[in-house]
Amino acid sequence: MAAGEPGALGGYYFRFLPQRPFQSLSSQESTSRLRQWSMLGRIKAQAFGFDQTFQAYRKDDFVMAFFKDPNVIPNLKLLSDSSGQWITLGTEVKKVEAINVPCTLLSMSFFNRLYDEDIVRDSGHIVKCLDSFCDPFLISDELRKVLLVEDSEKYEVFSQSDRDEFLFCLFKHLCLGGALCQYEDVLSPYLETTKLIYKDLVSVRKHPQTKKIQITSSVFKVTAYDSVGMCYPSRKSHEQTFSYFIVDPIKRHVHVLYHCYGVGEMS
């Protein structure tokens, strides 16, 4: 089989699963929150199936095969930098980068330390602080400070390995939002939405022997390049522009969570 033919790359064939709903993004409550955070219409989840055993150490082959697949090319959506419309890739991917994102957390109690450290009051209200900038983000409360300001006194409340976790990444992305993000005064909308999206994307199972719940998904932060440079998730790089591939090796599904930083839908 010639290298250019579909399926030549590691033997993976993909199929688009348009029927898979992502309630965590489409429910009425999530929609109104994403609108407030300036992410509505710019964040999307899509599901694809694949036909071979997934091996995490071959993630680059898997991701490259994904971008070359004839069922992915017309279906994978991204936002156009120029028009702001949803488009398909329309360029040939030459190189991919898939960074391992640890995904081990099973409880939202991970975030309890925000209360213990007076970042959030017992009432759930986020503690305000004097405005400062951490380009391009306005920091007007202790939550954004702990997320962004590395030399702030409470930054080490979360270790580097805490910050690498997919759950933390999701939470941080929602807190920082889009270009016209209206910040919440209380923590719960961020926690609830993080939990909904995490549960929607990540697969778990009961271990047959120990009966313990364990996460079966592998998560990668994905970037693709064509002959010009970066082409996915966008041609412009931004902390809030991302694509995560959440791979379920048992069901052989991959969920793609995509967001492109900008001004979300208003009305």
Backbone torsions as a table, in degrees:
resi	resn	phi	psi	omega
1	MET	NA	131.4	-179.9
2	ALA	-69.4	149.9	-174.2
3	ALA	-59.3	-30.0	-176.2
4	GLY	-78.2	-10.8	-175.4
5	GLU	-78.8	145.8	179.8
6	PRO	-59.9	144.3	176.7
7	GLY	86.7	-9.8	-178.9
8	ALA	-71.0	-27.7	-175.7
9	LEU	-83.4	97.7	174.1
10	GLY	67.3	7.7	175.5
11	GLY	73.7	11.7	-179.8
12	TYR	-85.0	130.2	168.1
13	TYR	-115.2	139.9	-178.1
14	PHE	-115.4	155.9	170.4
15	ARG	-137.0	143.1	-179.4
16	PHE	-79.2	137.7	-179.7
17	LEU	-117.8	74.3	-173.7
18	PRO	-67.2	-18.6	-177.7
19	GLN	-77.5	-14.8	-176.5
20	ARG	-69.6	114.5	-178.8
21	PRO	-83.3	148.8	172.1
22	PHE	-119.6	83.4	-176.4
23	GLN	-57.4	-31.3	-176.1
24	SER	-62.7	-23.2	179.2
25	LEU	-103.2	-22.4	-170.9
26	SER	-105.2	-11.6	-179.2
27	SER	-63.8	159.3	-176.7
28	GLN	-58.4	-43.6	-177.6
29	GLU	-66.3	-45.8	178.7
30	SER	-60.9	-42.3	-178.9
31	THR	-59.5	-44.3	-177.8
32	SER	-70.5	-32.8	176.3
33	ARG	-69.1	-46.0	179.9
34	LEU	-62.1	-33.2	176.2
35	ARG	-63.8	-45.9	-179.5
36	GLN	-62.3	-33.8	-177.6
37	TRP	-88.6	6.7	177.3
38	SER	62.3	33.5	179.2
39	MET	-114.8	-10.9	-175.3
40	LEU	-65.1	135.9	-178.4
41	GLY	79.9	-1.9	178.8
42	ARG	-123.6	-1.5	178.3
43	ILE	-120.2	139.5	-175.3
44	LYS	-152.2	144.9	170.4
45	ALA	-119.1	139.0	177.6
46	GLN	-133.4	150.9	-179.2
47	ALA	-118.9	140.3	175.5
48	PHE	-134.1	147.7	173.7
49	GLY	-103.2	159.3	174.4
50	PHE	-140.6	167.4	-163.9
51	ASP	-115.2	-0.2	-176.9
52	GLN	-120.3	163.3	174.1
53	THR	-62.3	130.8	178.7
54	PHE	-85.9	130.0	175.6
55	GLN	-120.4	117.1	-172.1
56	ALA	-58.7	-33.6	-177.9
57	TYR	-70.7	-14.8	176.7
58	ARG	-103.8	29.7	-174.8
59	LYS	-58.0	-36.2	-178.1
60	ASP	-65.7	-41.1	176.3
61	ASP	-62.5	-42.5	-179.8
62	PHE	-59.6	-48.7	-176.5
63	VAL	-68.5	-39.1	178.2
64	MET	-64.8	-43.2	177.6
65	ALA	-60.6	-37.8	178.5
66	PHE	-58.6	-51.3	-176.5
67	PHE	-68.3	-21.4	-179.3
68	LYS	-92.8	-7.9	-170.2
69	ASP	-75.4	135.0	-178.2
70	PRO	-65.2	-17.5	175.6
71	ASN	-90.0	-15.2	178.2
72	VAL	-89.2	-46.0	-172.5
73	ILE	-50.4	-46.7	-179.3
74	PRO	-83.4	-3.5	-173.2
75	ASN	-116.2	-27.1	-178.3
76	LEU	-71.1	124.9	-174.3
77	LYS	-102.3	144.9	170.1
78	LEU	-146.0	166.4	-178.5
79	LEU	-93.4	135.1	177.0
80	SER	-72.6	132.6	177.0
81	ASP	-63.6	-36.1	-174.2
82	SER	-82.5	-50.4	-172.9
83	SER	-93.2	-19.5	-175.4
84	GLY	74.5	9.2	178.3
85	GLN	-93.5	156.7	173.8
86	TRP	-73.7	129.4	-179.1
87	ILE	-134.3	175.8	170.0
88	THR	-103.3	171.4	-167.4
89	LEU	-62.0	-51.2	174.7
90	GLY	63.2	23.0	176.1
91	THR	-150.6	155.0	-176.0
92	GLU	-87.7	123.1	179.5
93	VAL	-75.8	127.4	-179.0
94	LYS	-104.5	-24.9	-173.8
95	LYS	-151.9	145.2	176.5
96	VAL	-128.8	155.8	172.3
97	GLU	-129.4	126.4	179.0
98	ALA	-127.7	106.7	-177.1
99	ILE	-94.4	128.4	177.3
100	ASN	-61.6	127.6	175.6
101	VAL	-115.0	113.7	-178.8
102	PRO	-58.7	140.3	-179.2
103	CYS	-141.0	86.8	-174.3
104	THR	-124.5	-10.3	-170.0
105	LEU	-83.4	136.3	-178.1
106	LEU	-117.9	3.1	-176.0
107	SER	-143.6	142.3	177.8
108	MET	-75.1	-6.1	177.9
109	SER	-62.4	-16.2	171.6
110	PHE	-48.0	-32.2	-175.4
111	PHE	-93.7	1.0	-178.1
112	ASN	-58.9	-28.8	-178.0
113	ARG	-61.6	-19.4	176.7
114	LEU	-62.9	-32.9	176.2
115	TYR	-77.0	-42.7	-176.2
116	ASP	-62.8	-28.2	-173.7
117	GLU	-102.0	14.5	178.6
118	ASP	59.5	31.4	171.2
119	ILE	-86.0	-34.5	175.2
120	VAL	-126.7	135.0	179.0
121	ARG	-73.7	163.1	178.5
122	ASP	-56.9	-29.2	179.5
123	SER	-70.8	-11.6	-176.3
124	GLY	97.5	-8.0	-180.0
125	HIS	-74.7	135.8	179.9
126	ILE	-80.1	132.1	-176.7
127	VAL	-72.2	127.2	-179.5
128	LYS	-78.6	159.2	173.3
129	CYS	-143.3	174.7	177.9
130	LEU	-65.0	140.4	-179.0
131	ASP	-63.0	137.5	169.9
132	SER	-148.4	171.8	-179.9
133	PHE	-116.5	139.4	168.3
134	CYS	-127.6	90.9	-164.4
135	ASP	-41.4	127.4	1.8
136	PRO	-96.2	16.7	-170.4
137	PHE	-94.7	137.6	171.0
138	LEU	-82.2	131.7	177.3
139	ILE	-110.4	111.3	-177.8
140	SER	-125.2	6.5	177.4
141	ASP	-150.2	167.3	-175.3
142	GLU	-67.9	-25.7	179.7
143	LEU	-65.9	-49.6	179.8
144	ARG	-64.9	-32.8	177.7
145	LYS	-61.9	-45.6	-178.3
146	VAL	-70.4	-25.3	178.3
147	LEU	-77.8	-33.3	-165.9
148	LEU	-119.3	-34.7	-168.2
149	VAL	-92.7	101.5	-171.0
150	GLU	-65.2	-27.5	-179.3
151	ASP	-97.8	13.8	176.7
152	SER	-78.2	155.8	-170.3
153	GLU	-66.2	-25.9	-175.9
154	LYS	-100.8	4.5	-175.9
155	TYR	-56.5	-37.6	-175.8
156	GLU	-79.0	4.6	170.1
157	VAL	-53.8	-36.3	173.1
158	PHE	-110.4	123.5	178.7
159	SER	-72.9	172.2	178.0
160	GLN	-62.0	-39.5	-179.2
161	SER	-69.9	-30.0	172.1
162	ASP	-61.8	-45.3	-175.1
163	ARG	-69.1	-24.7	179.3
164	ASP	-74.5	-21.7	-175.1
165	GLU	-62.5	141.0	-179.5
166	PHE	-56.2	-39.6	-179.8
167	LEU	-60.2	-43.0	178.9
168	PHE	-66.5	-43.7	179.8
169	CYS	-57.7	-45.6	178.9
170	LEU	-59.7	-49.2	-179.8
171	PHE	-57.4	-47.3	-179.0
172	LYS	-62.8	-44.3	179.0
173	HIS	-59.4	-42.6	-179.7
174	LEU	-68.3	-39.8	179.3
175	CYS	-64.0	-38.4	-176.0
176	LEU	-83.0	-31.8	170.7
177	GLY	63.8	-157.4	-178.2
178	GLY	-99.1	-164.1	-169.6
179	ALA	-67.9	-31.3	179.6
180	LEU	-115.9	41.8	-175.5
181	CYS	-63.5	129.0	170.1
182	GLN	-97.3	115.8	-175.5
183	TYR	-72.3	149.3	175.6
184	GLU	-79.1	150.5	173.8
185	ASP	-86.7	-22.8	-178.9
186	VAL	-119.5	159.4	-173.2
187	LEU	-78.7	-32.7	-165.9
188	SER	-55.8	-39.8	179.7
189	PRO	-59.3	-36.7	178.2
190	TYR	-66.2	-46.5	-178.6
191	LEU	-64.5	-45.3	-177.1
192	GLU	-63.3	-44.0	-177.8
193	THR	-69.7	-39.9	175.7
194	THR	-56.8	-47.1	-177.7
195	LYS	-62.7	-43.9	-179.3
196	LEU	-61.3	-45.9	-177.5
197	ILE	-68.2	-42.5	-179.9
198	TYR	-59.2	-47.8	-179.2
199	LYS	-66.4	-30.8	-179.3
200	ASP	-71.6	-33.2	-171.7
201	LEU	-97.6	-31.8	-170.1
202	VAL	-99.6	136.4	-179.3
203	SER	-98.4	142.0	176.4
204	VAL	-129.0	161.2	172.3
205	ARG	-149.8	161.5	174.5
206	LYS	-85.0	127.3	176.9
207	HIS	-63.9	127.3	-173.6
208	PRO	-56.5	-37.5	-178.9
209	GLN	-85.4	-57.9	-172.3
210	THR	-79.5	-15.3	-177.1
211	LYS	64.5	9.7	177.3
212	LYS	-79.3	144.1	174.8
213	ILE	-73.0	132.5	176.0
214	GLN	-135.2	150.9	178.1
215	ILE	-83.1	131.9	-179.9
216	THR	-103.7	-13.0	-176.8
217	SER	-76.9	148.9	166.2
218	SER	-108.4	141.5	-177.7
219	VAL	-121.5	135.9	177.8
220	PHE	-132.1	141.2	170.8
221	LYS	-94.3	122.5	-166.4
222	VAL	-113.6	136.1	172.0
223	THR	-131.2	140.9	177.2
224	ALA	-125.7	150.0	-176.6
225	TYR	-127.6	140.5	170.6
226	ASP	-106.8	-163.7	-175.6
227	SER	-67.9	-19.2	-178.8
228	VAL	-87.9	-37.4	-175.4
229	GLY	156.2	-152.5	-178.7
230	MET	-63.3	132.7	179.7
231	CYS	-126.4	-10.8	-179.1
232	TYR	-152.2	134.8	9.3
233	PRO	-73.3	-12.1	-179.4
234	SER	-162.9	166.2	173.9
235	ARG	-78.7	-20.5	179.3
236	LYS	-104.0	134.0	179.7
237	SER	-92.0	140.0	180.0
238	HIS	-156.0	144.0	-179.4
239	GLU	-54.3	-30.0	-176.4
240	GLN	-100.0	7.5	173.1
241	THR	-105.1	119.8	-171.8
242	PHE	-153.8	159.8	166.6
243	SER	-138.9	123.2	175.3
244	TYR	-108.7	134.3	172.4
245	PHE	-103.2	120.1	179.0
246	ILE	-109.7	110.0	-170.9
247	VAL	-102.8	123.2	174.0
248	ASP	-100.0	106.0	-174.3
249	PRO	-73.9	-16.6	-177.7
250	ILE	-85.3	-52.3	176.6
251	LYS	-76.4	-14.6	-174.9
252	ARG	58.7	51.4	175.2
253	HIS	-119.5	148.5	168.7
254	VAL	-125.3	126.9	175.4
255	HIS	-100.2	131.7	179.1
256	VAL	-109.0	117.6	176.0
257	LEU	-105.8	119.5	-171.8
258	TYR	-124.6	139.6	170.5
259	HIS	-146.6	139.7	175.5
260	CYS	-122.1	121.9	-176.1
261	TYR	-61.6	134.8	179.0
262	GLY	169.5	-162.1	-179.1
263	VAL	-91.5	116.2	-178.7
264	GLY	-76.3	174.4	177.8
265	GLU	-63.6	139.0	-175.6
266	MET	-95.3	-48.2	-169.9
267	SER	-109.2	NA	NA
